Amino acid sequence: MVEPGAVKTELAGHITDEEPKEGMQSALSGDILQPKDIAAAIACSAVQPERVSVNEILIHPTEQAN
């Protein structure tokens, strides 16, 4: 499972409900992740030795509260 934090995507522009929209805008106001950051983390987990099991990847911007 990959659980990214705030990522700069087009999602924020498609939210119409005000409460989630405000929450998303607040999350996107700081230093957020780029899609390439998520891709790099997934690529890193994919090249682990066979004896390594990666079950979750939690990726958050350093300034975002968990």
CHARMM internal coordinates of N, CA and C (Angstrom, degrees):
IC EDIT
DIST 1 N 1 CA 1.4355
DIST 1 CA 1 C 1.5315
ANGL 1 N 1 CA 1 C 108.04
DIST 1 C 2 N 1.2960
ANGL 1 CA 1 C 2 N 115.90
DIHE 1 N 1 CA 1 C 2 N 134.79
DIST 2 N 2 CA 1.4576
ANGL 1 C 2 N 2 CA 121.92
DIHE 1 CA 1 C 2 N 2 CA 175.88
DIST 2 CA 2 C 1.5192
ANGL 2 N 2 CA 2 C 107.49
DIHE 1 C 2 N 2 CA 2 C -110.59
DIST 2 C 3 N 1.3211
ANGL 2 CA 2 C 3 N 115.84
DIHE 2 N 2 CA 2 C 3 N 123.71
DIST 3 N 3 CA 1.4615
ANGL 2 C 3 N 3 CA 120.78
DIHE 2 CA 2 C 3 N 3 CA -179.55
DIST 3 CA 3 C 1.5242
ANGL 3 N 3 CA 3 C 108.79
DIHE 2 C 3 N 3 CA 3 C -121.85
DIST 3 C 4 N 1.3274
ANGL 3 CA 3 C 4 N 116.83
DIHE 3 N 3 CA 3 C 4 N 93.55
DIST 4 N 4 CA 1.4623
ANGL 3 C 4 N 4 CA 118.99
DIHE 3 CA 3 C 4 N 4 CA 179.55
DIST 4 CA 4 C 1.5208
ANGL 4 N 4 CA 4 C 111.46
DIHE 3 C 4 N 4 CA 4 C -83.75
DIST 4 C 5 N 1.3050
ANGL 4 CA 4 C 5 N 114.84
DIHE 4 N 4 CA 4 C 5 N 154.42
DIST 5 N 5 CA 1.4591
ANGL 4 C 5 N 5 CA 120.57
DIHE 4 CA 4 C 5 N 5 CA 172.37
DIST 5 CA 5 C 1.5235
ANGL 5 N 5 CA 5 C 108.48
DIHE 4 C 5 N 5 CA 5 C -84.57
DIST 5 C 6 N 1.3032
ANGL 5 CA 5 C 6 N 116.65
DIHE 5 N 5 CA 5 C 6 N -142.55
DIST 6 N 6 CA 1.4584
ANGL 5 C 6 N 6 CA 121.94
DIHE 5 CA 5 C 6 N 6 CA -179.04
DIST 6 CA 6 C 1.5326
ANGL 6 N 6 CA 6 C 109.85
DIHE 5 C 6 N 6 CA 6 C -70.06
DIST 6 C 7 N 1.3193
ANGL 6 CA 6 C 7 N 115.85
DIHE 6 N 6 CA 6 C 7 N 120.58
DIST 7 N 7 CA 1.4626
ANGL 6 C 7 N 7 CA 121.89
DIHE 6 CA 6 C 7 N 7 CA -178.38
DIST 7 CA 7 C 1.5228
ANGL 7 N 7 CA 7 C 108.22
DIHE 6 C 7 N 7 CA 7 C -124.86
DIST 7 C 8 N 1.3078
ANGL 7 CA 7 C 8 N 116.35
DIHE 7 N 7 CA 7 C 8 N 136.77
DIST 8 N 8 CA 1.4679
ANGL 7 C 8 N 8 CA 120.81
DIHE 7 CA 7 C 8 N 8 CA 179.52
DIST 8 CA 8 C 1.5312
ANGL 8 N 8 CA 8 C 109.35
DIHE 7 C 8 N 8 CA 8 C -73.56
DIST 8 C 9 N 1.3192
ANGL 8 CA 8 C 9 N 115.04
DIHE 8 N 8 CA 8 C 9 N 99.87
DIST 9 N 9 CA 1.4688
ANGL 8 C 9 N 9 CA 121.92
DIHE 8 CA 8 C 9 N 9 CA 176.75
DIST 9 CA 9 C 1.5192
ANGL 9 N 9 CA 9 C 108.27
DIHE 8 C 9 N 9 CA 9 C -136.25
DIST 9 C 10 N 1.2993
ANGL 9 CA 9 C 10 N 116.19
DIHE 9 N 9 CA 9 C 10 N -178.76
DIST 10 N 10 CA 1.4679
ANGL 9 C 10 N 10 CA 121.19
DIHE 9 CA 9 C 10 N 10 CA 179.54
DIST 10 CA 10 C 1.5236
ANGL 10 N 10 CA 10 C 112.86
DIHE 9 C 10 N 10 CA 10 C -82.15
DIST 10 C 11 N 1.3356
ANGL 10 CA 10 C 11 N 118.46
DIHE 10 N 10 CA 10 C 11 N -1.67
DIST 11 N 11 CA 1.4560
ANGL 10 C 11 N 11 CA 122.23
DIHE 10 CA 10 C 11 N 11 CA -177.09
DIST 11 CA 11 C 1.5275
ANGL 11 N 11 CA 11 C 112.40
DIHE 10 C 11 N 11 CA 11 C -54.83
DIST 11 C 12 N 1.3168
ANGL 11 CA 11 C 12 N 117.54
DIHE 11 N 11 CA 11 C 12 N -45.83
DIST 12 N 12 CA 1.4746
ANGL 11 C 12 N 12 CA 120.84
DIHE 11 CA 11 C 12 N 12 CA -176.30
DIST 12 CA 12 C 1.5261
ANGL 12 N 12 CA 12 C 112.22
DIHE 11 C 12 N 12 CA 12 C -56.50
DIST 12 C 13 N 1.3038
ANGL 12 CA 12 C 13 N 117.83
DIHE 12 N 12 CA 12 C 13 N -32.19
DIST 13 N 13 CA 1.4610
ANGL 12 C 13 N 13 CA 121.30
DIHE 12 CA 12 C 13 N 13 CA -179.60
DIST 13 CA 13 C 1.5124
ANGL 13 N 13 CA 13 C 114.30
DIHE 12 C 13 N 13 CA 13 C -74.99
DIST 13 C 14 N 1.3397
ANGL 13 CA 13 C 14 N 116.76
DIHE 13 N 13 CA 13 C 14 N -10.27
DIST 14 N 14 CA 1.4690
ANGL 13 C 14 N 14 CA 120.70
DIHE 13 CA 13 C 14 N 14 CA -177.71
DIST 14 CA 14 C 1.5247
ANGL 14 N 14 CA 14 C 113.57
DIHE 13 C 14 N 14 CA 14 C -105.23
DIST 14 C 15 N 1.3296
ANGL 14 CA 14 C 15 N 117.47
DIHE 14 N 14 CA 14 C 15 N -3.24
DIST 15 N 15 CA 1.4646
ANGL 14 C 15 N 15 CA 120.57
DIHE 14 CA 14 C 15 N 15 CA -178.74
DIST 15 CA 15 C 1.5290
ANGL 15 N 15 CA 15 C 108.75
DIHE 14 C 15 N 15 CA 15 C -82.52
DIST 15 C 16 N 1.3389
ANGL 15 CA 15 C 16 N 116.14
DIHE 15 N 15 CA 15 C 16 N 128.59
DIST 16 N 16 CA 1.4653
ANGL 15 C 16 N 16 CA 120.41
DIHE 15 CA 15 C 16 N 16 CA -178.36
DIST 16 CA 16 C 1.5241
ANGL 16 N 16 CA 16 C 112.58
DIHE 15 C 16 N 16 CA 16 C -108.57
DIST 16 C 17 N 1.3322
ANGL 16 CA 16 C 17 N 118.50
DIHE 16 N 16 CA 16 C 17 N -24.71
DIST 17 N 17 CA 1.4603
ANGL 16 C 17 N 17 CA 122.15
DIHE 16 CA 16 C 17 N 17 CA 178.69
DIST 17 CA 17 C 1.5268
ANGL 17 N 17 CA 17 C 108.41
DIHE 16 C 17 N 17 CA 17 C -74.30
DIST 17 C 18 N 1.3373
ANGL 17 CA 17 C 18 N 116.86
DIHE 17 N 17 CA 17 C 18 N 126.91
DIST 18 N 18 CA 1.4702
ANGL 17 C 18 N 18 CA 121.82
DIHE 17 CA 17 C 18 N 18 CA -171.19
DIST 18 CA 18 C 1.5234
ANGL 18 N 18 CA 18 C 114.54
DIHE 17 C 18 N 18 CA 18 C -61.89
DIST 18 C 19 N 1.3246
ANGL 18 CA 18 C 19 N 118.36
DIHE 18 N 18 CA 18 C 19 N -42.63
DIST 19 N 19 CA 1.4735
ANGL 18 C 19 N 19 CA 119.96
DIHE 18 CA 18 C 19 N 19 CA -176.69
DIST 19 CA 19 C 1.5315
ANGL 19 N 19 CA 19 C 111.83
DIHE 18 C 19 N 19 CA 19 C -63.19
DIST 19 C 20 N 1.3326
ANGL 19 CA 19 C 20 N 119.12
DIHE 19 N 19 CA 19 C 20 N -52.75
DIST 20 N 20 CA 1.4625
ANGL 19 C 20 N 20 CA 118.20
DIHE 19 CA 19 C 20 N 20 CA 176.96
DIST 20 CA 20 C 1.5368
ANGL 20 N 20 CA 20 C 112.56
DIHE 19 C 20 N 20 CA 20 C -63.19
DIST 20 C 21 N 1.3260
ANGL 20 CA 20 C 21 N 115.91
DIHE 20 N 20 CA 20 C 21 N -33.65
DIST 21 N 21 CA 1.4663
ANGL 20 C 21 N 21 CA 120.01
DIHE 20 CA 20 C 21 N 21 CA -179.55
DIST 21 CA 21 C 1.5327
ANGL 21 N 21 CA 21 C 110.40
DIHE 20 C 21 N 21 CA 21 C -63.25
DIST 21 C 22 N 1.3484
ANGL 21 CA 21 C 22 N 116.58
DIHE 21 N 21 CA 21 C 22 N -43.54
DIST 22 N 22 CA 1.4634
ANGL 21 C 22 N 22 CA 120.32
DIHE 21 CA 21 C 22 N 22 CA 178.43
DIST 22 CA 22 C 1.5201
ANGL 22 N 22 CA 22 C 111.07
DIHE 21 C 22 N 22 CA 22 C -63.98
DIST 22 C 23 N 1.3374
ANGL 22 CA 22 C 23 N 116.98
DIHE 22 N 22 CA 22 C 23 N -41.15
DIST 23 N 23 CA 1.4577
ANGL 22 C 23 N 23 CA 121.20
DIHE 22 CA 22 C 23 N 23 CA 178.36
DIST 23 CA 23 C 1.5187
ANGL 23 N 23 CA 23 C 111.73
DIHE 22 C 23 N 23 CA 23 C -62.90
DIST 23 C 24 N 1.3179
ANGL 23 CA 23 C 24 N 116.36
DIHE 23 N 23 CA 23 C 24 N -40.71
DIST 24 N 24 CA 1.4624
ANGL 23 C 24 N 24 CA 121.20
DIHE 23 CA 23 C 24 N 24 CA 179.71
DIST 24 CA 24 C 1.5245
ANGL 24 N 24 CA 24 C 110.00
DIHE 23 C 24 N 24 CA 24 C -67.51
DIST 24 C 25 N 1.3163
ANGL 24 CA 24 C 25 N 117.23
DIHE 24 N 24 CA 24 C 25 N -42.78
DIST 25 N 25 CA 1.4624
ANGL 24 C 25 N 25 CA 120.07
DIHE 24 CA 24 C 25 N 25 CA 179.69
DIST 25 CA 25 C 1.5191
ANGL 25 N 25 CA 25 C 111.00
DIHE 24 C 25 N 25 CA 25 C -63.93
DIST 25 C 26 N 1.3235
ANGL 25 CA 25 C 26 N 116.78
DIHE 25 N 25 CA 25 C 26 N -36.93
DIST 26 N 26 CA 1.4623
ANGL 25 C 26 N 26 CA 121.06
DIHE 25 CA 25 C 26 N 26 CA 177.78
DIST 26 CA 26 C 1.5272
ANGL 26 N 26 CA 26 C 109.93
DIHE 25 C 26 N 26 CA 26 C -65.21
DIST 26 C 27 N 1.3194
ANGL 26 CA 26 C 27 N 117.29
DIHE 26 N 26 CA 26 C 27 N -43.85
DIST 27 N 27 CA 1.4660
ANGL 26 C 27 N 27 CA 121.85
DIHE 26 CA 26 C 27 N 27 CA -179.67
DIST 27 CA 27 C 1.5240
ANGL 27 N 27 CA 27 C 110.97
DIHE 26 C 27 N 27 CA 27 C -65.39
DIST 27 C 28 N 1.3186
ANGL 27 CA 27 C 28 N 117.27
DIHE 27 N 27 CA 27 C 28 N -32.37
DIST 28 N 28 CA 1.4558
ANGL 27 C 28 N 28 CA 121.23
DIHE 27 CA 27 C 28 N 28 CA -176.57
DIST 28 CA 28 C 1.5278
ANGL 28 N 28 CA 28 C 113.29
DIHE 27 C 28 N 28 CA 28 C -87.31
DIST 28 C 29 N 1.3340
ANGL 28 CA 28 C 29 N 117.12
DIHE 28 N 28 CA 28 C 29 N 0.79
DIST 29 N 29 CA 1.4529
ANGL 28 C 29 N 29 CA 119.07
DIHE 28 CA 28 C 29 N 29 CA -175.60
DIST 29 CA 29 C 1.5322
ANGL 29 N 29 CA 29 C 113.12
DIHE 28 C 29 N 29 CA 29 C -78.48
DIST 29 C 30 N 1.3163
ANGL 29 CA 29 C 30 N 118.34
DIHE 29 N 29 CA 29 C 30 N -20.92
DIST 30 N 30 CA 1.4680
ANGL 29 C 30 N 30 CA 121.27
DIHE 29 CA 29 C 30 N 30 CA -178.82
DIST 30 CA 30 C 1.5238
ANGL 30 N 30 CA 30 C 111.85
DIHE 29 C 30 N 30 CA 30 C -95.15
DIST 30 C 31 N 1.3005
ANGL 30 CA 30 C 31 N 114.30
DIHE 30 N 30 CA 30 C 31 N -154.75
DIST 31 N 31 CA 1.4623
ANGL 30 C 31 N 31 CA 121.36
DIHE 30 CA 30 C 31 N 31 CA 178.06
DIST 31 CA 31 C 1.5173
ANGL 31 N 31 CA 31 C 107.81
DIHE 30 C 31 N 31 CA 31 C -82.09
DIST 31 C 32 N 1.3198
ANGL 31 CA 31 C 32 N 117.24
DIHE 31 N 31 CA 31 C 32 N 103.63
DIST 32 N 32 CA 1.4601
ANGL 31 C 32 N 32 CA 120.70
DIHE 31 CA 31 C 32 N 32 CA -174.14
DIST 32 CA 32 C 1.5237
ANGL 32 N 32 CA 32 C 111.09
DIHE 31 C 32 N 32 CA 32 C -103.01
DIST 32 C 33 N 1.3180
ANGL 32 CA 32 C 33 N 114.66
DIHE 32 N 32 CA 32 C 33 N 167.54
DIST 33 N 33 CA 1.4596
ANGL 32 C 33 N 33 CA 121.23
DIHE 32 CA 32 C 33 N 33 CA 179.92
DIST 33 CA 33 C 1.5241
ANGL 33 N 33 CA 33 C 110.88
DIHE 32 C 33 N 33 CA 33 C -76.33
DIST 33 C 34 N 1.2972
ANGL 33 CA 33 C 34 N 114.40
DIHE 33 N 33 CA 33 C 34 N 151.16
DIST 34 N 34 CA 1.4581
ANGL 33 C 34 N 34 CA 121.98
DIHE 33 CA 33 C 34 N 34 CA 172.75
DIST 34 CA 34 C 1.5324
ANGL 34 N 34 CA 34 C 107.39
DIHE 33 C 34 N 34 CA 34 C -99.70
DIST 34 C 35 N 1.3274
ANGL 34 CA 34 C 35 N 119.15
DIHE 34 N 34 CA 34 C 35 N 153.40
DIST 35 N 35 CA 1.4613
ANGL 34 C 35 N 35 CA 120.29
DIHE 34 CA 34 C 35 N 35 CA 178.03
DIST 35 CA 35 C 1.5324
ANGL 35 N 35 CA 35 C 112.55
DIHE 34 C 35 N 35 CA 35 C -53.51
DIST 35 C 36 N 1.3345
ANGL 35 CA 35 C 36 N 117.43
DIHE 35 N 35 CA 35 C 36 N -33.62
DIST 36 N 36 CA 1.4655
ANGL 35 C 36 N 36 CA 119.71
DIHE 35 CA 35 C 36 N 36 CA -179.72
DIST 36 CA 36 C 1.5281
ANGL 36 N 36 CA 36 C 111.53
DIHE 35 C 36 N 36 CA 36 C -66.39
DIST 36 C 37 N 1.3483
ANGL 36 CA 36 C 37 N 118.26
DIHE 36 N 36 CA 36 C 37 N -25.17
DIST 37 N 37 CA 1.4673
ANGL 36 C 37 N 37 CA 121.34
DIHE 36 CA 36 C 37 N 37 CA 176.12
DIST 37 CA 37 C 1.5286
ANGL 37 N 37 CA 37 C 110.53
DIHE 36 C 37 N 37 CA 37 C -66.18
DIST 37 C 38 N 1.3075
ANGL 37 CA 37 C 38 N 116.15
DIHE 37 N 37 CA 37 C 38 N -42.25
DIST 38 N 38 CA 1.4675
ANGL 37 C 38 N 38 CA 121.01
DIHE 37 CA 37 C 38 N 38 CA 178.40
DIST 38 CA 38 C 1.5205
ANGL 38 N 38 CA 38 C 109.80
DIHE 37 C 38 N 38 CA 38 C -65.81
DIST 38 C 39 N 1.3243
ANGL 38 CA 38 C 39 N 116.64
DIHE 38 N 38 CA 38 C 39 N -44.78
DIST 39 N 39 CA 1.4712
ANGL 38 C 39 N 39 CA 121.14
DIHE 38 CA 38 C 39 N 39 CA 179.12
DIST 39 CA 39 C 1.5256
ANGL 39 N 39 CA 39 C 111.13
DIHE 38 C 39 N 39 CA 39 C -59.90
DIST 39 C 40 N 1.3287
ANGL 39 CA 39 C 40 N 117.77
DIHE 39 N 39 CA 39 C 40 N -40.38
DIST 40 N 40 CA 1.4648
ANGL 39 C 40 N 40 CA 121.10
DIHE 39 CA 39 C 40 N 40 CA -179.82
DIST 40 CA 40 C 1.5265
ANGL 40 N 40 CA 40 C 111.16
DIHE 39 C 40 N 40 CA 40 C -64.92
DIST 40 C 41 N 1.3262
ANGL 40 CA 40 C 41 N 117.38
DIHE 40 N 40 CA 40 C 41 N -40.33
DIST 41 N 41 CA 1.4672
ANGL 40 C 41 N 41 CA 120.67
DIHE 40 CA 40 C 41 N 41 CA 179.07
DIST 41 CA 41 C 1.5229
ANGL 41 N 41 CA 41 C 111.20
DIHE 40 C 41 N 41 CA 41 C -65.99
DIST 41 C 42 N 1.3281
ANGL 41 CA 41 C 42 N 117.29
DIHE 41 N 41 CA 41 C 42 N -40.27
DIST 42 N 42 CA 1.4624
ANGL 41 C 42 N 42 CA 121.23
DIHE 41 CA 41 C 42 N 42 CA 178.05
DIST 42 CA 42 C 1.5236
ANGL 42 N 42 CA 42 C 110.04
DIHE 41 C 42 N 42 CA 42 C -66.55
DIST 42 C 43 N 1.3162
ANGL 42 CA 42 C 43 N 117.41
DIHE 42 N 42 CA 42 C 43 N -43.18
DIST 43 N 43 CA 1.4645
ANGL 42 C 43 N 43 CA 121.00
DIHE 42 CA 42 C 43 N 43 CA 178.76
DIST 43 CA 43 C 1.5216
ANGL 43 N 43 CA 43 C 110.62
DIHE 42 C 43 N 43 CA 43 C -61.04
DIST 43 C 44 N 1.3067
ANGL 43 CA 43 C 44 N 117.36
DIHE 43 N 43 CA 43 C 44 N -40.45
DIST 44 N 44 CA 1.4666
ANGL 43 C 44 N 44 CA 121.77
DIHE 43 CA 43 C 44 N 44 CA 178.59
DIST 44 CA 44 C 1.5250
ANGL 44 N 44 CA 44 C 110.66
DIHE 43 C 44 N 44 CA 44 C -61.16
DIST 44 C 45 N 1.3222
ANGL 44 CA 44 C 45 N 117.66
DIHE 44 N 44 CA 44 C 45 N -42.59
DIST 45 N 45 CA 1.4654
ANGL 44 C 45 N 45 CA 120.30
DIHE 44 CA 44 C 45 N 45 CA -179.96
DIST 45 CA 45 C 1.5277
ANGL 45 N 45 CA 45 C 111.82
DIHE 44 C 45 N 45 CA 45 C -69.82
DIST 45 C 46 N 1.3130
ANGL 45 CA 45 C 46 N 117.11
DIHE 45 N 45 CA 45 C 46 N -27.37
DIST 46 N 46 CA 1.4656
ANGL 45 C 46 N 46 CA 121.12
DIHE 45 CA 45 C 46 N 46 CA -177.35
DIST 46 CA 46 C 1.5250
ANGL 46 N 46 CA 46 C 113.21
DIHE 45 C 46 N 46 CA 46 C -74.39
DIST 46 C 47 N 1.3118
ANGL 46 CA 46 C 47 N 118.00
DIHE 46 N 46 CA 46 C 47 N -19.57
DIST 47 N 47 CA 1.4694
ANGL 46 C 47 N 47 CA 119.88
DIHE 46 CA 46 C 47 N 47 CA -177.16
DIST 47 CA 47 C 1.5313
ANGL 47 N 47 CA 47 C 113.00
DIHE 46 C 47 N 47 CA 47 C -102.24
DIST 47 C 48 N 1.3160
ANGL 47 CA 47 C 48 N 117.04
DIHE 47 N 47 CA 47 C 48 N 18.02
DIST 48 N 48 CA 1.4605
ANGL 47 C 48 N 48 CA 120.83
DIHE 47 CA 47 C 48 N 48 CA 178.06
DIST 48 CA 48 C 1.5305
ANGL 48 N 48 CA 48 C 110.13
DIHE 47 C 48 N 48 CA 48 C -74.76
DIST 48 C 49 N 1.3285
ANGL 48 CA 48 C 49 N 117.48
DIHE 48 N 48 CA 48 C 49 N 154.12
DIST 49 N 49 CA 1.4670
ANGL 48 C 49 N 49 CA 120.36
DIHE 48 CA 48 C 49 N 49 CA 177.55
DIST 49 CA 49 C 1.5274
ANGL 49 N 49 CA 49 C 111.48
DIHE 48 C 49 N 49 CA 49 C -59.03
DIST 49 C 50 N 1.3258
ANGL 49 CA 49 C 50 N 116.76
DIHE 49 N 49 CA 49 C 50 N 156.84
DIST 50 N 50 CA 1.4695
ANGL 49 C 50 N 50 CA 121.18
DIHE 49 CA 49 C 50 N 50 CA -178.04
DIST 50 CA 50 C 1.5183
ANGL 50 N 50 CA 50 C 112.33
DIHE 49 C 50 N 50 CA 50 C -57.58
DIST 50 C 51 N 1.3335
ANGL 50 CA 50 C 51 N 117.88
DIHE 50 N 50 CA 50 C 51 N -28.28
DIST 51 N 51 CA 1.4670
ANGL 50 C 51 N 51 CA 121.13
DIHE 50 CA 50 C 51 N 51 CA -178.04
DIST 51 CA 51 C 1.5323
ANGL 51 N 51 CA 51 C 112.29
DIHE 50 C 51 N 51 CA 51 C -76.91
DIST 51 C 52 N 1.3202
ANGL 51 CA 51 C 52 N 117.53
DIHE 51 N 51 CA 51 C 52 N -5.96
DIST 52 N 52 CA 1.4602
ANGL 51 C 52 N 52 CA 122.52
DIHE 51 CA 51 C 52 N 52 CA -179.02
DIST 52 CA 52 C 1.5278
ANGL 52 N 52 CA 52 C 109.47
DIHE 51 C 52 N 52 CA 52 C -100.19
DIST 52 C 53 N 1.3193
ANGL 52 CA 52 C 53 N 115.35
DIHE 52 N 52 CA 52 C 53 N 131.44
DIST 53 N 53 CA 1.4588
ANGL 52 C 53 N 53 CA 120.74
DIHE 52 CA 52 C 53 N 53 CA 177.55
DIST 53 CA 53 C 1.5265
ANGL 53 N 53 CA 53 C 108.77
DIHE 52 C 53 N 53 CA 53 C -114.52
DIST 53 C 54 N 1.3103
ANGL 53 CA 53 C 54 N 116.91
DIHE 53 N 53 CA 53 C 54 N 116.23
DIST 54 N 54 CA 1.4616
ANGL 53 C 54 N 54 CA 121.85
DIHE 53 CA 53 C 54 N 54 CA 176.20
DIST 54 CA 54 C 1.5251
ANGL 54 N 54 CA 54 C 106.35
DIHE 53 C 54 N 54 CA 54 C -100.59
DIST 54 C 55 N 1.3381
ANGL 54 CA 54 C 55 N 115.95
DIHE 54 N 54 CA 54 C 55 N 113.11
DIST 55 N 55 CA 1.4584
ANGL 54 C 55 N 55 CA 120.59
DIHE 54 CA 54 C 55 N 55 CA -176.04
DIST 55 CA 55 C 1.5179
ANGL 55 N 55 CA 55 C 113.41
DIHE 54 C 55 N 55 CA 55 C -99.50
DIST 55 C 56 N 1.3083
ANGL 55 CA 55 C 56 N 116.52
DIHE 55 N 55 CA 55 C 56 N -29.78
DIST 56 N 56 CA 1.4569
ANGL 55 C 56 N 56 CA 120.86
DIHE 55 CA 55 C 56 N 56 CA -179.35
DIST 56 CA 56 C 1.5174
ANGL 56 N 56 CA 56 C 109.88
DIHE 55 C 56 N 56 CA 56 C -143.15
DIST 56 C 57 N 1.3111
ANGL 56 CA 56 C 57 N 115.28
DIHE 56 N 56 CA 56 C 57 N 146.49
DIST 57 N 57 CA 1.4555
ANGL 56 C 57 N 57 CA 121.32
DIHE 56 CA 56 C 57 N 57 CA 172.64
DIST 57 CA 57 C 1.5255
ANGL 57 N 57 CA 57 C 106.17
DIHE 56 C 57 N 57 CA 57 C -129.34
DIST 57 C 58 N 1.3380
ANGL 57 CA 57 C 58 N 115.79
DIHE 57 N 57 CA 57 C 58 N 111.93
DIST 58 N 58 CA 1.4613
ANGL 57 C 58 N 58 CA 121.59
DIHE 57 CA 57 C 58 N 58 CA 177.29
DIST 58 CA 58 C 1.5155
ANGL 58 N 58 CA 58 C 106.75
DIHE 57 C 58 N 58 CA 58 C -104.65
DIST 58 C 59 N 1.3036
ANGL 58 CA 58 C 59 N 116.28
DIHE 58 N 58 CA 58 C 59 N 117.86
DIST 59 N 59 CA 1.4574
ANGL 58 C 59 N 59 CA 121.34
DIHE 58 CA 58 C 59 N 59 CA -175.17
DIST 59 CA 59 C 1.5275
ANGL 59 N 59 CA 59 C 108.52
DIHE 58 C 59 N 59 CA 59 C -124.20
DIST 59 C 60 N 1.3188
ANGL 59 CA 59 C 60 N 116.10
DIHE 59 N 59 CA 59 C 60 N 117.29
DIST 60 N 60 CA 1.4623
ANGL 59 C 60 N 60 CA 120.84
DIHE 59 CA 59 C 60 N 60 CA -179.85
DIST 60 CA 60 C 1.5093
ANGL 60 N 60 CA 60 C 109.70
DIHE 59 C 60 N 60 CA 60 C -132.24
DIST 60 C 61 N 1.3243
ANGL 60 CA 60 C 61 N 118.11
DIHE 60 N 60 CA 60 C 61 N 146.45
DIST 61 N 61 CA 1.4604
ANGL 60 C 61 N 61 CA 120.39
DIHE 60 CA 60 C 61 N 61 CA 172.63
DIST 61 CA 61 C 1.5278
ANGL 61 N 61 CA 61 C 108.50
DIHE 60 C 61 N 61 CA 61 C -59.30
DIST 61 C 62 N 1.3034
ANGL 61 CA 61 C 62 N 117.72
DIHE 61 N 61 CA 61 C 62 N 148.19
DIST 62 N 62 CA 1.4562
ANGL 61 C 62 N 62 CA 120.88
DIHE 61 CA 61 C 62 N 62 CA -177.14
DIST 62 CA 62 C 1.5197
ANGL 62 N 62 CA 62 C 112.60
DIHE 61 C 62 N 62 CA 62 C -60.40
DIST 62 C 63 N 1.3249
ANGL 62 CA 62 C 63 N 118.75
DIHE 62 N 62 CA 62 C 63 N -27.80
DIST 63 N 63 CA 1.4640
ANGL 62 C 63 N 63 CA 121.71
DIHE 62 CA 62 C 63 N 63 CA -179.68
DIST 63 CA 63 C 1.5215
ANGL 63 N 63 CA 63 C 114.26
DIHE 62 C 63 N 63 CA 63 C -90.44
DIST 63 C 64 N 1.3338
ANGL 63 CA 63 C 64 N 117.70
DIHE 63 N 63 CA 63 C 64 N -6.96
DIST 64 N 64 CA 1.4618
ANGL 63 C 64 N 64 CA 120.32
DIHE 63 CA 63 C 64 N 64 CA -176.77
DIST 64 CA 64 C 1.5240
ANGL 64 N 64 CA 64 C 110.40
DIHE 63 C 64 N 64 CA 64 C -85.24
DIST 64 C 65 N 1.3284
ANGL 64 CA 64 C 65 N 116.79
DIHE 64 N 64 CA 64 C 65 N 133.26
DIST 65 N 65 CA 1.4573
ANGL 64 C 65 N 65 CA 120.94
DIHE 64 CA 64 C 65 N 65 CA 175.35
DIST 65 CA 65 C 1.5231
ANGL 65 N 65 CA 65 C 108.85
DIHE 64 C 65 N 65 CA 65 C -69.19
DIST 65 C 66 N 1.3165
ANGL 65 CA 65 C 66 N 116.84
DIHE 65 N 65 CA 65 C 66 N 142.55
DIST 66 N 66 CA 1.4753
ANGL 65 C 66 N 66 CA 120.86
DIHE 65 CA 65 C 66 N 66 CA -179.48
DIST 66 CA 66 C 1.4568
ANGL 66 N 66 CA 66 C 111.75
DIHE 65 C 66 N 66 CA 66 C -76.71
END
COOR INIT
IC SEED 1 N 1 CA 1 C
IC BUILD
